[in-house]
Amino acid sequence: MRLVTAACTLRPFVATDAPALAHHANDRAVWRTVRDRFPHPYTLADAEAFIGMVTSRDEPVPTTFAIEVEGGVVGGIGLIPGTDIERIGAEIGYWLGRAWWGRGIASHAVAATTAYAFGPLGFLRVFAMTMAGNAASRRVLARCGYTLEGILRSAQIKEGIVHDTALYAAIRDDWTPPTFAAPIR
């Protein structure tokens, strides 16, 4: 399974991605914007363990993708399907290596993953929760047709600091795939 956009290709992780994954993920600036289960420092062993976990899942269709640019892995994106009464939706999460920030890559990856979630996966809702102060991630979500549904006050803690959370969602019946100019290179 490959999702190809003008800015990047989304594909399953493979074992040989571990060095590039560790290189881009081992950045405090990246870690400060993601959940604590994303380790820091991020070692080659962490990358190998993550790739082993996602490649061993017994999924009928993949939900976790490497973000590839110019032939190398520069980040990751995935969907966490809801369960029980929330099984009609999924949470989307993503990150990019700092060297690739500001080039439109995350927007292309989020748009392609959202289309995949609404198409082959059949979800009705895709949502994201980002630190309210993460302006870059909020711009990506807005650019990709997500609507700010609210601010969850004092909902996250990172490095001992409590943050508000911005909750964004896209609903299949009102979502329009974004159109992008060529990615910034």
HUJOQUI-V739554 format. One record per residue. N is the residue number from 1. SS is DSSP state (H for helix, E for strand, C for the rest). Layout:
# HUJOQUI-V739554
{{N SS} {N SS}}
This chain:
# HUJOQUI-V739554
{{1 C} {2 E} {3 E} {4 E} {5 C} {6 C} {7 C} {8 C} {9 E} {10 E} {11 E} {12 C} {13 C} {14 C} {15 H} {16 H} {17 H} {18 H} {19 H} {20 H} {21 H} {22 H} {23 H} {24 H} {25 H} {26 C} {27 C} {28 H} {29 H} {30 H} {31 H} {32 C} {33 C} {34 C} {35 C} {36 C} {37 C} {38 C} {39 C} {40 C} {41 C} {42 C} {43 C} {44 H} {45 H} {46 H} {47 H} {48 H} {49 H} {50 H} {51 H} {52 H} {53 H} {54 H} {55 H} {56 H} {57 C} {58 C} {59 C} {60 C} {61 C} {62 C} {63 C} {64 E} {65 E} {66 E} {67 E} {68 E} {69 E} {70 C} {71 C} {72 E} {73 E} {74 E} {75 E} {76 E} {77 E} {78 E} {79 E} {80 E} {81 E} {82 C} {83 C} {84 H} {85 H} {86 H} {87 C} {88 C} {89 E} {90 E} {91 E} {92 E} {93 E} {94 E} {95 E} {96 E} {97 C} {98 H} {99 H} {100 H} {101 C} {102 C} {103 C} {104 C} {105 H} {106 H} {107 H} {108 H} {109 H} {110 H} {111 H} {112 H} {113 H} {114 H} {115 H} {116 H} {117 H} {118 H} {119 C} {120 C} {121 C} {122 C} {123 C} {124 C} {125 E} {126 E} {127 E} {128 E} {129 E} {130 E} {131 E} {132 C} {133 C} {134 C} {135 H} {136 H} {137 H} {138 H} {139 H} {140 H} {141 H} {142 H} {143 H} {144 C} {145 C} {146 C} {147 E} {148 E} {149 E} {150 E} {151 E} {152 E} {153 E} {154 E} {155 E} {156 E} {157 E} {158 E} {159 C} {160 C} {161 E} {162 E} {163 E} {164 E} {165 E} {166 E} {167 E} {168 E} {169 E} {170 E} {171 E} {172 H} {173 H} {174 H} {175 C} {176 C} {177 C} {178 C} {179 C} {180 C} {181 C} {182 C} {183 C} {184 C} {185 C}}
